Amino acid sequence: MVKQKQKKYKKSLPKRLSNIFFVLFFCIFSIFTLIAYSSTNYFLLKKERQSVFQAVNIV
C-alpha cells in the first residue's frame, strides 16, 4: 500500500510542476502583453497629439 502511494505521488509531482510552470508562463505572458499594449497605446496617443498640434499650428 505504501509503495503504491509513493509511486502515485512520484507520478503526480511532475504534473503539478508542469501546471505550476504553465501558470507562471501564462502570468508572465499576460503581464508582458499588457505592458506592450499600454506602451504602444501611449506612443500612438503621443504621436496623434503631436500631429493634431501640428495641424492646429498650420491653420
mmCIF file of the N, C-alpha and C atoms, coordinates in Angstrom:
data_MODEL
# 
_entry.id   MODEL 
# 
loop_
_atom_site.group_PDB 
_atom_site.id 
_atom_site.type_symbol 
_atom_site.label_atom_id 
_atom_site.label_alt_id 
_atom_site.label_comp_id 
_atom_site.label_asym_id 
_atom_site.label_entity_id 
_atom_site.label_seq_id 
_atom_site.pdbx_PDB_ins_code 
_atom_site.Cartn_x 
_atom_site.Cartn_y 
_atom_site.Cartn_z 
_atom_site.occupancy 
_atom_site.B_iso_or_equiv 
_atom_site.pdbx_formal_charge 
_atom_site.auth_seq_id 
_atom_site.auth_comp_id 
_atom_site.auth_asym_id 
_atom_site.auth_atom_id 
_atom_site.pdbx_PDB_model_num 
ATOM 1   N N  . MET A 1 1  ? 0.829  -1.202 0.000   1.00 0.00 ? 1  MET A N  1 
ATOM 2   C CA . MET A 1 1  ? 0.000  0.000  0.000   1.00 0.00 ? 1  MET A CA 1 
ATOM 3   C C  . MET A 1 1  ? 0.868  1.259  0.000   1.00 0.00 ? 1  MET A C  1 
ATOM 4   N N  . VAL A 1 2  ? 1.859  1.281  0.866   1.00 0.00 ? 2  VAL A N  1 
ATOM 5   C CA . VAL A 1 2  ? 2.695  2.473  0.985   1.00 0.00 ? 2  VAL A CA 1 
ATOM 6   C C  . VAL A 1 2  ? 3.487  2.701  -0.301  1.00 0.00 ? 2  VAL A C  1 
ATOM 7   N N  . LYS A 1 3  ? 3.996  1.600  -0.891  1.00 0.00 ? 3  LYS A N  1 
ATOM 8   C CA . LYS A 1 3  ? 4.777  1.731  -2.130  1.00 0.00 ? 3  LYS A CA 1 
ATOM 9   C C  . LYS A 1 3  ? 3.905  2.260  -3.268  1.00 0.00 ? 3  LYS A C  1 
ATOM 10  N N  . GLN A 1 4  ? 2.661  1.811  -3.318  1.00 0.00 ? 4  GLN A N  1 
ATOM 11  C CA . GLN A 1 4  ? 1.761  2.296  -4.369  1.00 0.00 ? 4  GLN A CA 1 
ATOM 12  C C  . GLN A 1 4  ? 1.513  3.796  -4.215  1.00 0.00 ? 4  GLN A C  1 
ATOM 13  N N  . LYS A 1 5  ? 1.316  4.239  -2.984  1.00 0.00 ? 5  LYS A N  1 
ATOM 14  C CA . LYS A 1 5  ? 1.088  5.666  -2.745  1.00 0.00 ? 5  LYS A CA 1 
ATOM 15  C C  . LYS A 1 5  ? 2.313  6.481  -3.144  1.00 0.00 ? 5  LYS A C  1 
ATOM 16  N N  . GLN A 1 6  ? 3.497  5.967  -2.831  1.00 0.00 ? 6  GLN A N  1 
ATOM 17  C CA . GLN A 1 6  ? 4.723  6.676  -3.200  1.00 0.00 ? 6  GLN A CA 1 
ATOM 18  C C  . GLN A 1 6  ? 4.848  6.775  -4.719  1.00 0.00 ? 6  GLN A C  1 
ATOM 19  N N  . LYS A 1 7  ? 4.524  5.696  -5.413  1.00 0.00 ? 7  LYS A N  1 
ATOM 20  C CA . LYS A 1 7  ? 4.601  5.716  -6.875  1.00 0.00 ? 7  LYS A CA 1 
ATOM 21  C C  . LYS A 1 7  ? 3.613  6.733  -7.442  1.00 0.00 ? 7  LYS A C  1 
ATOM 22  N N  . LYS A 1 8  ? 2.412  6.748  -6.896  1.00 0.00 ? 8  LYS A N  1 
ATOM 23  C CA . LYS A 1 8  ? 1.412  7.706  -7.368  1.00 0.00 ? 8  LYS A CA 1 
ATOM 24  C C  . LYS A 1 8  ? 1.891  9.133  -7.115  1.00 0.00 ? 8  LYS A C  1 
ATOM 25  N N  . TYR A 1 9  ? 2.493  9.356  -5.955  1.00 0.00 ? 9  TYR A N  1 
ATOM 26  C CA . TYR A 1 9  ? 2.971  10.699 -5.623  1.00 0.00 ? 9  TYR A CA 1 
ATOM 27  C C  . TYR A 1 9  ? 4.082  11.121 -6.576  1.00 0.00 ? 9  TYR A C  1 
ATOM 28  N N  . LYS A 1 10 ? 4.979  10.175 -6.881  1.00 0.00 ? 10 LYS A N  1 
ATOM 29  C CA . LYS A 1 10 ? 6.085  10.490 -7.797  1.00 0.00 ? 10 LYS A CA 1 
ATOM 30  C C  . LYS A 1 10 ? 5.564  10.795 -9.197  1.00 0.00 ? 10 LYS A C  1 
ATOM 31  N N  . LYS A 1 11 ? 4.504  10.113 -9.591  1.00 0.00 ? 11 LYS A N  1 
ATOM 32  C CA . LYS A 1 11 ? 3.947  10.371 -10.920 1.00 0.00 ? 11 LYS A CA 1 
ATOM 33  C C  . LYS A 1 11 ? 3.209  11.705 -10.958 1.00 0.00 ? 11 LYS A C  1 
ATOM 34  N N  . SER A 1 12 ? 2.561  12.076 -9.876  1.00 0.00 ? 12 SER A N  1 
ATOM 35  C CA . SER A 1 12 ? 1.761  13.297 -9.874  1.00 0.00 ? 12 SER A CA 1 
ATOM 36  C C  . SER A 1 12 ? 2.619  14.552 -9.708  1.00 0.00 ? 12 SER A C  1 
ATOM 37  N N  . LEU A 1 13 ? 3.818  14.395 -9.166  1.00 0.00 ? 13 LEU A N  1 
ATOM 38  C CA . LEU A 1 13 ? 4.666  15.567 -8.919  1.00 0.00 ? 13 LEU A CA 1 
ATOM 39  C C  . LEU A 1 13 ? 5.052  16.292 -10.201 1.00 0.00 ? 13 LEU A C  1 
ATOM 40  N N  . PRO A 1 14 ? 5.535  15.607 -11.226 1.00 0.00 ? 14 PRO A N  1 
ATOM 41  C CA . PRO A 1 14 ? 5.864  16.332 -12.459 1.00 0.00 ? 14 PRO A CA 1 
ATOM 42  C C  . PRO A 1 14 ? 4.654  17.016 -13.078 1.00 0.00 ? 14 PRO A C  1 
ATOM 43  N N  . LYS A 1 15 ? 3.477  16.402 -12.947 1.00 0.00 ? 15 LYS A N  1 
ATOM 44  C CA . LYS A 1 15 ? 2.265  17.022 -13.479 1.00 0.00 ? 15 LYS A CA 1 
ATOM 45  C C  . LYS A 1 15 ? 1.984  18.325 -12.734 1.00 0.00 ? 15 LYS A C  1 
ATOM 46  N N  . ARG A 1 16 ? 2.128  18.295 -11.407 1.00 0.00 ? 16 ARG A N  1 
ATOM 47  C CA . ARG A 1 16 ? 1.928  19.521 -10.622 1.00 0.00 ? 16 ARG A CA 1 
ATOM 48  C C  . ARG A 1 16 ? 2.941  20.577 -11.021 1.00 0.00 ? 16 ARG A C  1 
ATOM 49  N N  . LEU A 1 17 ? 4.191  20.155 -11.190 1.00 0.00 ? 17 LEU A N  1 
ATOM 50  C CA . LEU A 1 17 ? 5.237  21.102 -11.580 1.00 0.00 ? 17 LEU A CA 1 
ATOM 51  C C  . LEU A 1 17 ? 4.935  21.706 -12.944 1.00 0.00 ? 17 LEU A C  1 
ATOM 52  N N  . SER A 1 18 ? 4.485  20.885 -13.876 1.00 0.00 ? 18 SER A N  1 
ATOM 53  C CA . SER A 1 18 ? 4.179  21.407 -15.212 1.00 0.00 ? 18 SER A CA 1 
ATOM 54  C C  . SER A 1 18 ? 3.001  22.371 -15.144 1.00 0.00 ? 18 SER A C  1 
ATOM 55  N N  . ASN A 1 19 ? 2.026  22.077 -14.286 1.00 0.00 ? 19 ASN A N  1 
ATOM 56  C CA . ASN A 1 19 ? 0.902  23.001 -14.110 1.00 0.00 ? 19 ASN A CA 1 
ATOM 57  C C  . ASN A 1 19 ? 1.378  24.329 -13.550 1.00 0.00 ? 19 ASN A C  1 
ATOM 58  N N  . ILE A 1 20 ? 2.269  24.266 -12.555 1.00 0.00 ? 20 ILE A N  1 
ATOM 59  C CA . ILE A 1 20 ? 2.802  25.493 -11.958 1.00 0.00 ? 20 ILE A CA 1 
ATOM 60  C C  . ILE A 1 20 ? 3.570  26.289 -13.002 1.00 0.00 ? 20 ILE A C  1 
ATOM 61  N N  . PHE A 1 21 ? 4.400  25.592 -13.796 1.00 0.00 ? 21 PHE A N  1 
ATOM 62  C CA . PHE A 1 21 ? 5.162  26.278 -14.843 1.00 0.00 ? 21 PHE A CA 1 
ATOM 63  C C  . PHE A 1 21 ? 4.224  26.902 -15.867 1.00 0.00 ? 21 PHE A C  1 
ATOM 64  N N  . PHE A 1 22 ? 3.156  26.198 -16.208 1.00 0.00 ? 22 PHE A N  1 
ATOM 65  C CA . PHE A 1 22 ? 2.194  26.735 -17.173 1.00 0.00 ? 22 PHE A CA 1 
ATOM 66  C C  . PHE A 1 22 ? 1.537  27.996 -16.632 1.00 0.00 ? 22 PHE A C  1 
ATOM 67  N N  . VAL A 1 23 ? 1.141  27.965 -15.359 1.00 0.00 ? 23 VAL A N  1 
ATOM 68  C CA . VAL A 1 23 ? 0.504  29.136 -14.749 1.00 0.00 ? 23 VAL A CA 1 
ATOM 69  C C  . VAL A 1 23 ? 1.484  30.304 -14.704 1.00 0.00 ? 23 VAL A C  1 
ATOM 70  N N  . LEU A 1 24 ? 2.735  30.022 -14.306 1.00 0.00 ? 24 LEU A N  1 
ATOM 71  C CA . LEU A 1 24 ? 3.745  31.085 -14.266 1.00 0.00 ? 24 LEU A CA 1 
ATOM 72  C C  . LEU A 1 24 ? 3.973  31.665 -15.656 1.00 0.00 ? 24 LEU A C  1 
ATOM 73  N N  . PHE A 1 25 ? 4.102  30.800 -16.651 1.00 0.00 ? 25 PHE A N  1 
ATOM 74  C CA . PHE A 1 25 ? 4.313  31.265 -18.022 1.00 0.00 ? 25 PHE A CA 1 
ATOM 75  C C  . PHE A 1 25 ? 3.138  32.115 -18.481 1.00 0.00 ? 25 PHE A C  1 
ATOM 76  N N  . PHE A 1 26 ? 1.927  31.676 -18.153 1.00 0.00 ? 26 PHE A N  1 
ATOM 77  C CA . PHE A 1 26 ? 0.736  32.422 -18.553 1.00 0.00 ? 26 PHE A CA 1 
ATOM 78  C C  . PHE A 1 26 ? 0.717  33.801 -17.902 1.00 0.00 ? 26 PHE A C  1 
ATOM 79  N N  . CYS A 1 27 ? 1.058  33.859 -16.605 1.00 0.00 ? 27 CYS A N  1 
ATOM 80  C CA . CYS A 1 27 ? 1.088  35.148 -15.899 1.00 0.00 ? 27 CYS A CA 1 
ATOM 81  C C  . CYS A 1 27 ? 2.124  36.077 -16.519 1.00 0.00 ? 27 CYS A C  1 
ATOM 82  N N  . ILE A 1 28 ? 3.329  35.552 -16.759 1.00 0.00 ? 28 ILE A N  1 
ATOM 83  C CA . ILE A 1 28 ? 4.391  36.374 -17.344 1.00 0.00 ? 28 ILE A CA 1 
ATOM 84  C C  . ILE A 1 28 ? 3.977  36.849 -18.734 1.00 0.00 ? 28 ILE A C  1 
ATOM 85  N N  . PHE A 1 29 ? 3.377  35.959 -19.512 1.00 0.00 ? 29 PHE A N  1 
ATOM 86  C CA . PHE A 1 29 ? 2.955  36.325 -20.867 1.00 0.00 ? 29 PHE A CA 1 
ATOM 87  C C  . PHE A 1 29 ? 1.884  37.405 -20.827 1.00 0.00 ? 29 PHE A C  1 
ATOM 88  N N  . SER A 1 30 ? 0.924  37.272 -19.909 1.00 0.00 ? 30 SER A N  1 
ATOM 89  C CA . SER A 1 30 ? -0.149 38.267 -19.839 1.00 0.00 ? 30 SER A CA 1 
ATOM 90  C C  . SER A 1 30 ? 0.388  39.615 -19.369 1.00 0.00 ? 30 SER A C  1 
ATOM 91  N N  . ILE A 1 31 ? 1.313  39.604 -18.402 1.00 0.00 ? 31 ILE A N  1 
ATOM 92  C CA . ILE A 1 31 ? 1.918  40.856 -17.938 1.00 0.00 ? 31 ILE A CA 1 
ATOM 93  C C  . ILE A 1 31 ? 2.678  41.519 -19.080 1.00 0.00 ? 31 ILE A C  1 
ATOM 94  N N  . PHE A 1 32 ? 3.457  40.719 -19.820 1.00 0.00 ? 32 PHE A N  1 
ATOM 95  C CA . PHE A 1 32 ? 4.219  41.253 -20.952 1.00 0.00 ? 32 PHE A CA 1 
ATOM 96  C C  . PHE A 1 32 ? 3.281  41.843 -22.002 1.00 0.00 ? 32 PHE A C  1 
ATOM 97  N N  . THR A 1 33 ? 2.174  41.147 -22.277 1.00 0.00 ? 33 THR A N  1 
ATOM 98  C CA . THR A 1 33 ? 1.215  41.636 -23.261 1.00 0.00 ? 33 THR A CA 1 
ATOM 99  C C  . THR A 1 33 ? 0.601  42.953 -22.805 1.00 0.00 ? 33 THR A C  1 
ATOM 100 N N  . LEU A 1 34 ? 0.242  43.037 -21.522 1.00 0.00 ? 34 LEU A N  1 
ATOM 101 C CA . LEU A 1 34 ? -0.331 44.281 -21.001 1.00 0.00 ? 34 LEU A CA 1 
ATOM 102 C C  . LEU A 1 34 ? 0.657  45.432 -21.118 1.00 0.00 ? 34 LEU A C  1 
ATOM 103 N N  . ILE A 1 35 ? 1.923  45.181 -20.777 1.00 0.00 ? 35 ILE A N  1 
ATOM 104 C CA . ILE A 1 35 ? 2.943  46.230 -20.861 1.00 0.00 ? 35 ILE A CA 1 
ATOM 105 C C  . ILE A 1 35 ? 3.113  46.675 -22.311 1.00 0.00 ? 35 ILE A C  1 
ATOM 106 N N  . ALA A 1 36 ? 3.201  45.719 -23.220 1.00 0.00 ? 36 ALA A N  1 
ATOM 107 C CA . ALA A 1 36 ? 3.372  46.052 -24.638 1.00 0.00 ? 36 ALA A CA 1 
ATOM 108 C C  . ALA A 1 36 ? 2.170  46.842 -25.147 1.00 0.00 ? 36 ALA A C  1 
ATOM 109 N N  . TYR A 1 37 ? 0.971  46.420 -24.779 1.00 0.00 ? 37 TYR A N  1 
ATOM 110 C CA . TYR A 1 37 ? -0.251 47.092 -25.228 1.00 0.00 ? 37 TYR A CA 1 
ATOM 111 C C  . TYR A 1 37 ? -0.306 48.523 -24.711 1.00 0.00 ? 37 TYR A C  1 
ATOM 112 N N  . SER A 1 38 ? -0.021 48.694 -23.415 1.00 0.00 ? 38 SER A N  1 
ATOM 113 C CA . SER A 1 38 ? -0.109 50.037 -22.834 1.00 0.00 ? 38 SER A CA 1 
ATOM 114 C C  . SER A 1 38 ? 0.967  50.956 -23.408 1.00 0.00 ? 38 SER A C  1 
ATOM 115 N N  . SER A 1 39 ? 2.179  50.419 -23.629 1.00 0.00 ? 39 SER A N  1 
ATOM 116 C CA . SER A 1 39 ? 3.246  51.270 -24.161 1.00 0.00 ? 39 SER A CA 1 
ATOM 117 C C  . SER A 1 39 ? 2.946  51.678 -25.603 1.00 0.00 ? 39 SER A C  1 
ATOM 118 N N  . THR A 1 40 ? 2.416  50.762 -26.418 1.00 0.00 ? 40 THR A N  1 
ATOM 119 C CA . THR A 1 40 ? 2.084  51.140 -27.799 1.00 0.00 ? 40 THR A CA 1 
ATOM 120 C C  . THR A 1 40 ? 0.952  52.152 -27.804 1.00 0.00 ? 40 THR A C  1 
ATOM 121 N N  . ASN A 1 41 ? -0.030 51.976 -26.941 1.00 0.00 ? 41 ASN A N  1 
ATOM 122 C CA . ASN A 1 41 ? -1.112 52.959 -26.845 1.00 0.00 ? 41 ASN A CA 1 
ATOM 123 C C  . ASN A 1 41 ? -0.565 54.324 -26.466 1.00 0.00 ? 41 ASN A C  1 
ATOM 124 N N  . TYR A 1 42 ? 0.350  54.356 -25.503 1.00 0.00 ? 42 TYR A N  1 
ATOM 125 C CA . TYR A 1 42 ? 0.930  55.621 -25.049 1.00 0.00 ? 42 TYR A CA 1 
ATOM 126 C C  . TYR A 1 42 ? 1.653  56.319 -26.196 1.00 0.00 ? 42 TYR A C  1 
ATOM 127 N N  . PHE A 1 43 ? 2.486  55.556 -26.932 1.00 0.00 ? 43 PHE A N  1 
ATOM 128 C CA . PHE A 1 43 ? 3.252  56.167 -28.022 1.00 0.00 ? 43 PHE A CA 1 
ATOM 129 C C  . PHE A 1 43 ? 2.336  56.604 -29.161 1.00 0.00 ? 43 PHE A C  1 
ATOM 130 N N  . LEU A 1 44 ? 1.304  55.808 -29.452 1.00 0.00 ? 44 LEU A N  1 
ATOM 131 C CA . LEU A 1 44 ? 0.370  56.191 -30.516 1.00 0.00 ? 44 LEU A CA 1 
ATOM 132 C C  . LEU A 1 44 ? -0.381 57.463 -30.133 1.00 0.00 ? 44 LEU A C  1 
ATOM 133 N N  . LEU A 1 45 ? -0.821 57.556 -28.878 1.00 0.00 ? 45 LEU A N  1 
ATOM 134 C CA . LEU A 1 45 ? -1.516 58.762 -28.430 1.00 0.00 ? 45 LEU A CA 1 
ATOM 135 C C  . LEU A 1 45 ? -0.591 59.970 -28.488 1.00 0.00 ? 45 LEU A C  1 
ATOM 136 N N  . LYS A 1 46 ? 0.663  59.779 -28.113 1.00 0.00 ? 46 LYS A N  1 
ATOM 137 C CA . LYS A 1 46 ? 1.634  60.866 -28.148 1.00 0.00 ? 46 LYS A CA 1 
ATOM 138 C C  . LYS A 1 46 ? 1.817  61.365 -29.580 1.00 0.00 ? 46 LYS A C  1 
ATOM 139 N N  . LYS A 1 47 ? 1.971  60.428 -30.530 1.00 0.00 ? 47 LYS A N  1 
ATOM 140 C CA . LYS A 1 47 ? 2.127  60.816 -31.940 1.00 0.00 ? 47 LYS A CA 1 
ATOM 141 C C  . LYS A 1 47 ? 0.874  61.515 -32.442 1.00 0.00 ? 47 LYS A C  1 
ATOM 142 N N  . GLU A 1 48 ? -0.291 61.009 -32.058 1.00 0.00 ? 48 GLU A N  1 
ATOM 143 C CA . GLU A 1 48 ? -1.548 61.603 -32.503 1.00 0.00 ? 48 GLU A CA 1 
ATOM 144 C C  . GLU A 1 48 ? -1.671 63.032 -31.982 1.00 0.00 ? 48 GLU A C  1 
ATOM 145 N N  . ARG A 1 49 ? -1.318 63.238 -30.725 1.00 0.00 ? 49 ARG A N  1 
ATOM 146 C CA . ARG A 1 49 ? -1.365 64.587 -30.149 1.00 0.00 ? 49 ARG A CA 1 
ATOM 147 C C  . ARG A 1 49 ? -0.443 65.525 -30.906 1.00 0.00 ? 49 ARG A C  1 
ATOM 148 N N  . GLN A 1 50 ? 0.770  65.045 -31.209 1.00 0.00 ? 50 GLN A N  1 
ATOM 149 C CA . GLN A 1 50 ? 1.730  65.875 -31.934 1.00 0.00 ? 50 GLN A CA 1 
ATOM 150 C C  . GLN A 1 50 ? 1.185  66.255 -33.308 1.00 0.00 ? 50 GLN A C  1 
ATOM 151 N N  . SER A 1 51 ? 0.589  65.302 -34.010 1.00 0.00 ? 51 SER A N  1 
ATOM 152 C CA . SER A 1 51 ? 0.056  65.603 -35.343 1.00 0.00 ? 51 SER A CA 1 
ATOM 153 C C  . SER A 1 51 ? -1.115 66.575 -35.241 1.00 0.00 ? 51 SER A C  1 
ATOM 154 N N  . VAL A 1 52 ? -1.937 66.433 -34.192 1.00 0.00 ? 52 VAL A N  1 
ATOM 155 C CA . VAL A 1 52 ? -3.059 67.358 -34.000 1.00 0.00 ? 52 VAL A CA 1 
ATOM 156 C C  . VAL A 1 52 ? -2.526 68.762 -33.731 1.00 0.00 ? 52 VAL A C  1 
ATOM 157 N N  . PHE A 1 53 ? -1.504 68.889 -32.889 1.00 0.00 ? 53 PHE A N  1 
ATOM 158 C CA . PHE A 1 53 ? -0.930 70.201 -32.600 1.00 0.00 ? 53 PHE A CA 1 
ATOM 159 C C  . PHE A 1 53 ? -0.320 70.810 -33.858 1.00 0.00 ? 53 PHE A C  1 
ATOM 160 N N  . GLN A 1 54 ? 0.336  69.987 -34.674 1.00 0.00 ? 54 GLN A N  1 
ATOM 161 C CA . GLN A 1 54 ? 0.928  70.493 -35.923 1.00 0.00 ? 54 GLN A CA 1 
ATOM 162 C C  . GLN A 1 54 ? -0.167 70.984 -36.864 1.00 0.00 ? 54 GLN A C  1 
ATOM 163 N N  . ALA A 1 55 ? -1.269 70.247 -36.950 1.00 0.00 ? 55 ALA A N  1 
ATOM 164 C CA . ALA A 1 55 ? -2.378 70.655 -37.816 1.00 0.00 ? 55 ALA A CA 1 
ATOM 165 C C  . ALA A 1 55 ? -2.985 71.958 -37.318 1.00 0.00 ? 55 ALA A C  1 
ATOM 166 N N  . VAL A 1 56 ? -3.103 72.103 -36.013 1.00 0.00 ? 56 VAL A N  1 
ATOM 167 C CA . VAL A 1 56 ? -3.664 73.334 -35.433 1.00 0.00 ? 56 VAL A CA 1 
ATOM 168 C C  . VAL A 1 56 ? -2.720 74.499 -35.699 1.00 0.00 ? 56 VAL A C  1 
ATOM 169 N N  . ASN A 1 57 ? -1.421 74.268 -35.588 1.00 0.00 ? 57 ASN A N  1 
ATOM 170 C CA . ASN A 1 57 ? -0.446 75.330 -35.828 1.00 0.00 ? 57 ASN A CA 1 
ATOM 171 C C  . ASN A 1 57 ? -0.449 75.769 -37.286 1.00 0.00 ? 57 ASN A C  1 
ATOM 172 N N  . ILE A 1 58 ? -0.655 74.828 -38.202 1.00 0.00 ? 58 ILE A N  1 
ATOM 173 C CA . ILE A 1 58 ? -0.687 75.173 -39.634 1.00 0.00 ? 58 ILE A CA 1 
ATOM 174 C C  . ILE A 1 58 ? -1.890 76.060 -39.919 1.00 0.00 ? 58 ILE A C  1 
ATOM 175 N N  . VAL A 1 59 ? -3.028 75.723 -39.341 1.00 0.00 ? 59 VAL A N  1 
ATOM 176 C CA . VAL A 1 59 ? -4.260 76.513 -39.550 1.00 0.00 ? 59 VAL A CA 1 
ATOM 177 C C  . VAL A 1 59 ? -4.119 77.800 -38.771 1.00 0.00 ? 59 VAL A C  1 
# 
